[in-house]
Amino acid sequence: MNYDLVICGVGGQGVLSIAWVVDHAAVEAGFHLKQPEVHGMAQRGGAVSAFVRIADAPVASDLIADGTARMVLSVEPMEGLRYAKMLRPDGWIVTDVTPLKNVAAYPDTRRLFDVLFSAPRLVAVDASALARKAGTVKANNMVMLGAAASLLPVPAALIEKHLRQLFAAKGERIVAANVAAFRMGDAASRFAAALAAGGVPTGIIARVVPRLDFEPGPVAEHVLAQWIERLGAPDAEGWAARIFEAEEVLAIDAGLSALSI
């Protein structure tokens, strides 16, 4: 088994913290691991990436070749697209949808999302919104780790264990906030997977899931069934686009009363 993971974002978003948790969880799970130095981050706000190579046999090379990564895990949407060329055909992009416009030539966001949301295997969440709900705006990276957890070869329980260790010195409040952020990201990702299993197109899922208010736990089955029914309607594509562009948070389990939009 080989699992190549590209983690990317910009300086200050916690890319290294994600890599630290994944690395330690993978080693405890019995995998071999290699991670080269981080590329970029000349200053806060500069592009950052970390390559994590997980395998059940010794790993010879530090580098991940284009077209071979199983996942691009991004804390910033443009950075997710930057590294998309590294994915294998069945690879996943797991990304935050909150732009961090750290360059003058940052692309038009509507065009950016049109391209990003056309990816065949995509998990998109609003990590910033869920981090705020969890209790600390700095936990957006742990939201993203949660969103990736079900797709990684490492047990989620081990990932959460090492997440707790990473923040233990900062006190129980910070630990609890980051654990909640992780679990909300996981809930969003699993909800997106359930929508896809119910036949909802990826582009619709990518526009709706970031606008939903997740709790740090699974979505009830009857609520999921209602969402699958609504997102299978003839007007779902246009409705999803309007929801995404409105940037308003919808309560996921409030009887879907907002679905008349």
Wavefront OBJ file of the C-alpha trace (Angstrom):
o trace
v 0.000 0.000 0.000
v 1.245 3.453 -0.926
v -0.602 6.617 0.003
v 0.878 9.913 -1.150
v -0.647 13.024 0.397
v -0.003 16.646 -0.584
v -0.931 19.172 2.116
v -0.985 22.793 0.987
v -2.027 26.286 1.990
v -0.314 29.524 2.864
v 1.903 30.548 5.733
v 0.020 30.825 9.019
v -2.759 28.358 8.143
v -1.285 25.397 10.008
v -0.130 23.118 7.187
v 2.718 21.849 9.383
v 0.301 21.038 12.199
v -1.784 18.888 9.872
v 1.355 17.075 8.708
v 2.530 16.542 12.305
v -0.741 14.887 13.327
v -0.928 12.673 10.225
v 2.742 11.674 10.560
v 2.452 10.607 14.191
v -0.841 8.793 13.658
v 0.565 6.905 10.653
v 3.650 5.799 12.570
v 1.564 4.569 15.503
v -0.652 2.682 13.044
v 2.446 0.765 11.917
v 3.074 2.439 8.573
v 6.373 3.550 7.102
v 6.574 7.277 6.474
v 8.605 9.922 4.719
v 8.047 13.656 4.720
v 10.547 16.066 3.162
v 10.996 19.661 4.195
v 8.160 22.091 3.615
v 8.352 24.054 0.374
v 7.637 27.778 0.389
v 6.650 29.913 3.364
v 9.341 32.531 2.887
v 7.073 34.652 5.097
v 3.618 34.528 6.633
v 1.158 34.448 3.732
v 3.529 32.696 1.328
v 2.593 29.400 -0.306
v 3.322 26.274 1.757
v 3.246 22.576 0.934
v 4.204 19.371 2.687
v 4.490 15.954 1.057
v 3.536 12.992 3.253
v 4.288 9.500 1.937
v 2.660 6.621 3.826
v 3.290 2.981 2.946
v 3.299 -0.549 4.343
v 6.933 -0.973 3.224
v 9.990 1.306 3.466
v 9.644 4.445 1.328
v 12.667 5.163 -0.879
v 12.010 8.701 -2.086
v 10.866 11.872 -0.346
v 9.182 13.267 -3.450
v 5.717 12.766 -4.902
v 5.606 12.711 -8.690
v 2.919 14.459 -10.716
v -0.062 12.191 -11.306
v 0.560 9.937 -8.292
v -0.942 11.593 -5.184
v -4.006 10.056 -3.589
v -5.104 13.374 -2.091
v -4.474 17.086 -2.184
v -5.534 18.437 1.203
v -5.736 22.214 0.960
v -6.494 24.942 3.487
v -6.944 27.468 0.638
v -8.881 26.896 -2.621
v -6.393 28.316 -5.130
v -3.599 26.298 -3.546
v -5.751 23.198 -3.983
v -5.942 23.883 -7.701
v -2.221 24.651 -7.867
v -1.410 21.094 -6.815
v -4.229 19.303 -8.663
v -1.768 18.187 -11.353
v -0.159 15.933 -8.749
v -3.294 13.800 -8.341
v -3.671 10.357 -9.813
v -6.876 9.837 -11.857
v -8.814 8.567 -8.840
v -7.322 11.108 -6.425
v -9.242 13.482 -4.182
v -9.144 17.217 -3.578
v -10.207 18.115 -0.032
v -10.323 21.886 0.344
v -11.510 24.891 2.267
v -13.544 27.328 0.170
v -12.343 30.457 1.975
v -9.975 32.414 -0.312
v -6.895 33.987 1.222
v -5.985 36.579 -1.386
v -2.292 36.817 -0.699
v -1.253 37.772 -4.245
v -2.250 40.720 -6.423
v -3.176 38.447 -9.320
v -5.513 36.213 -7.312
v -8.049 34.805 -9.815
v -11.702 35.754 -10.026
v -13.344 33.626 -7.364
v -16.374 32.687 -9.467
v -14.101 31.268 -12.144
v -11.909 29.656 -9.503
v -14.845 27.795 -7.988
v -16.245 26.797 -11.391
v -12.964 25.042 -12.140
v -12.470 23.637 -8.647
v -16.010 22.290 -8.366
v -15.665 20.458 -11.680
v -13.196 18.032 -10.066
v -14.706 14.520 -10.104
v -13.622 13.659 -6.541
v -13.938 16.649 -4.267
v -14.755 17.490 -0.659
v -15.329 21.225 -0.121
v -16.115 22.776 3.257
v -16.122 26.209 4.826
v -13.401 25.529 7.371
v -13.346 29.092 8.642
v -17.056 29.034 9.556
v -16.814 25.671 11.289
v -13.663 26.727 13.162
v -15.456 29.789 14.499
v -18.315 27.595 15.651
v -15.837 25.239 17.337
v -14.492 28.116 19.390
v -11.264 29.252 17.727
v -10.719 30.728 14.268
v -7.278 29.120 14.224
v -8.788 25.614 14.026
v -9.565 25.784 10.299
v -6.677 23.406 9.645
v -8.180 20.833 12.006
v -11.542 21.181 10.236
v -9.721 20.292 7.025
v -7.948 17.363 8.656
v -11.346 16.108 9.787
v -12.712 16.516 6.263
v -9.891 14.305 4.979
v -9.914 11.741 7.781
v -12.323 9.208 6.281
v -10.231 9.083 3.088
v -6.879 8.531 4.797
v -5.435 5.046 5.500
v -4.953 5.916 9.187
v -7.732 5.281 11.762
v -9.596 8.470 12.679
v -9.255 7.589 16.370
v -5.471 7.716 16.088
v -5.610 11.006 14.234
v -7.744 12.493 16.997
v -5.401 11.083 19.645
v -2.403 12.868 18.164
v -4.440 16.016 17.550
v -5.055 16.081 21.294
v -1.351 15.611 21.966
v -0.440 18.461 19.627
v -2.583 20.962 21.536
v -2.309 19.486 25.041
v 0.127 22.127 26.293
v -2.329 24.899 25.351
v -5.008 23.784 27.771
v -8.254 21.860 27.678
v -10.274 24.661 26.070
v -8.019 24.734 23.008
v -7.911 20.940 22.857
v -11.714 20.744 22.989
v -12.132 23.411 20.306
v -9.744 21.670 17.927
v -11.338 18.275 18.536
v -14.772 19.786 17.821
v -13.397 21.376 14.644
v -11.959 18.019 13.555
v -15.258 16.237 14.171
v -17.268 18.905 12.308
v -14.988 18.537 9.295
v -15.425 14.767 9.446
v -19.220 15.149 9.666
v -19.232 17.446 6.624
v -17.111 15.030 4.607
v -19.226 12.011 5.502
v -22.399 13.947 4.688
v -20.943 14.847 1.276
v -20.078 11.183 0.669
v -23.618 10.132 1.593
v -25.080 12.702 -0.817
v -22.845 11.343 -3.579
v -23.922 7.779 -2.769
v -27.513 9.027 -3.103
v -26.850 10.202 -6.655
v -26.323 13.946 -6.065
v -23.795 15.378 -8.586
v -20.414 16.513 -7.259
v -20.842 20.101 -8.421
v -24.073 20.483 -6.454
v -22.580 18.870 -3.341
v -19.563 21.185 -3.521
v -21.775 24.277 -3.501
v -24.181 23.168 -0.775
v -22.025 21.452 1.856
v -19.879 24.557 2.601
v -23.037 26.491 3.449
v -24.320 24.018 6.038
v -23.929 24.269 9.792
v -22.519 20.934 10.994
v -22.318 19.587 14.508
v -19.354 17.468 15.681
v -21.199 14.234 14.944
v -23.122 12.348 12.242
v -26.131 13.842 10.456
v -29.378 11.997 11.213
v -30.498 9.559 8.534
v -33.903 11.184 8.032
v -32.268 14.588 7.534
v -29.837 13.115 5.020
v -32.753 11.540 3.138
v -34.489 14.926 2.913
v -31.370 16.562 1.520
v -30.898 13.824 -1.078
v -34.499 14.293 -2.186
v -34.166 18.085 -2.400
v -30.851 17.976 -4.228
v -32.256 15.532 -6.742
v -34.913 18.013 -7.854
v -34.775 19.536 -11.380
v -33.857 22.989 -10.050
v -31.135 21.754 -7.691
v -28.171 23.003 -9.714
v -29.405 26.606 -9.882
v -30.566 26.503 -6.284
v -27.174 25.231 -5.102
v -25.400 27.995 -7.020
v -27.558 30.661 -5.372
v -26.986 29.177 -1.926
v -23.235 29.146 -2.416
v -23.082 32.699 -3.740
v -25.290 34.023 -0.925
v -22.676 32.881 1.624
v -25.353 32.320 4.261
v -25.269 29.434 6.723
v -28.203 27.002 6.590
v -29.226 24.895 9.577
v -28.844 21.327 8.388
v -31.483 19.761 10.626
v -34.098 22.499 10.989
v -36.725 20.817 8.860
v -35.078 22.130 5.686
v -37.359 25.155 5.898
v -34.809 27.232 3.956
v -35.094 24.987 0.918
v -37.844 27.089 -0.623
v -35.141 29.569 -1.779
l 1 2 3 4 5 6 7 8 9 10 11 12 13 14 15 16 17 18 19 20 21 22 23 24 25 26 27 28 29 30 31 32 33 34 35 36 37 38 39 40 41 42 43 44 45 46 47 48 49 50 51 52 53 54 55 56 57 58 59 60 61 62 63 64 65 66 67 68 69 70 71 72 73 74 75 76 77 78 79 80 81 82 83 84 85 86 87 88 89 90 91 92 93 94 95 96 97 98 99 100 101 102 103 104 105 106 107 108 109 110 111 112 113 114 115 116 117 118 119 120 121 122 123 124 125 126 127 128 129 130 131 132 133 134 135 136 137 138 139 140 141 142 143 144 145 146 147 148 149 150 151 152 153 154 155 156 157 158 159 160 161 162 163 164 165 166 167 168 169 170 171 172 173 174 175 176 177 178 179 180 181 182 183 184 185 186 187 188 189 190 191 192 193 194 195 196 197 198 199 200 201 202 203 204 205 206 207 208 209 210 211 212 213 214 215 216 217 218 219 220 221 222 223 224 225 226 227 228 229 230 231 232 233 234 235 236 237 238 239 240 241 242 243 244 245 246 247 248 249 250 251 252 253 254 255 256 257 258 259 260 261
